[in-house]
Amino acid sequence: MTKKFQEDRDVFLFCDFHGHSRRKNVFMYGCSSSKIGDFNKEKIFPKLLSMNSKIFSFPSCCFDIQKSKESTGRVVVWKELNIMNSYTIEASFCGADFEHYADCHFNRQMLEELGHQFCETIYDFCDPDQTKFKKAMKELEIAYLEKEAGSEGSNENSDWDSGSSEEENYQAKEDRKKAQRKGKAKEGSSLPEDGTESSPKKGQSK
């Protein structure tokens, strides 16, 4: 159907809408291109969406193509129909893990708003006034240069995907978050390392 549609007009975007049972946040899987001139372009639409939506997480996006994913809609459309902006958008059943949305489920209103914001992003992408488009592109270029330079800007919240596999990306981020939570819990605890409650100092009430 999409191929037939291409005979009459240009198709610049393909997107499957899924629910994810494991990873948190709303994010996208895309297809990274190695063609000269196409570098970074597949990240622009997700970046624009993150600028329009508070619940969409660009750092959670992944653009690599695993062998096990070669039969998915996004990869088939990207390879066979040459549509660069070919994505799967995932809305987690487990809610979010960032800012004030952390550990909260997405409700119906939030997902409906995301639908409106997705349409707004299509408009921004195609808008003759490319101000927003150029801003997204510039931010991606800066994030890439920071990563290449090994600066502090290239961390787990960087706007540049490392290119590792989807599961490796997810697991590495989860491990870092667990370590951070464990460190914060330890800092906030009043218990000594042996796990026993410390005795009050002389003159202090317990």
C-alpha positions, 0 to 999 in steps of 0.5 A: 500500500505504501509503495502504491502511495509513493507512485502518486506522491512523496512519502517522507514518514512512516511510523508504527505505534506500539506499547512497550512492556519493559522499557520506560518512557515514550521513545522511538526506534529509527534506522541510522543511515551511513549514506553521505549527506544523510548523516544525522537526518533520521534523528531530526524528527524524534528530536523535534518531537521531544521539543514539542512533548514533555513526555517524549524522551529523546535520550531513550531513542535508538537508531541501530538495526539489529539482525533480529529486527530486520523484518520489522515494519520500520526496517522494511520500509526504510530498506525497500521503500527508501523512506529515511524517516521510518520509525516505531514509537513506543509508549511504555506500560511502565510509565516514565523515569525522568523529571516529575513523571518518574514512576508515574503511568501515562494516562489517556489524556497524556497519550492523546496529547502526544498524538496531537504533538506528533501531528504538530511535529509533522507540521514543524518538519514540513514547515517552510519556515525551518527555524525549529528544524534548524534548531533541532539539527544544531542541537544534534550536531553540538551533542555529536561534537561533544561526544566525539571530544569526550566532553561532559556533554556526552553522558547518559542524557546526551542527545546523541545515541551511542549506536550500541544495540537496543538491549545494550543501550537499555541495560546500560542505562538501567544499570547506571540508574540503579547505581545512582539510586543506590548511591543516593539511598546510601548518602541519605541513610543514617545507618552506619555500614554495619547496618546497626542504628547509631547511638545518640551522642551524649546530651542528645535525646534519641 
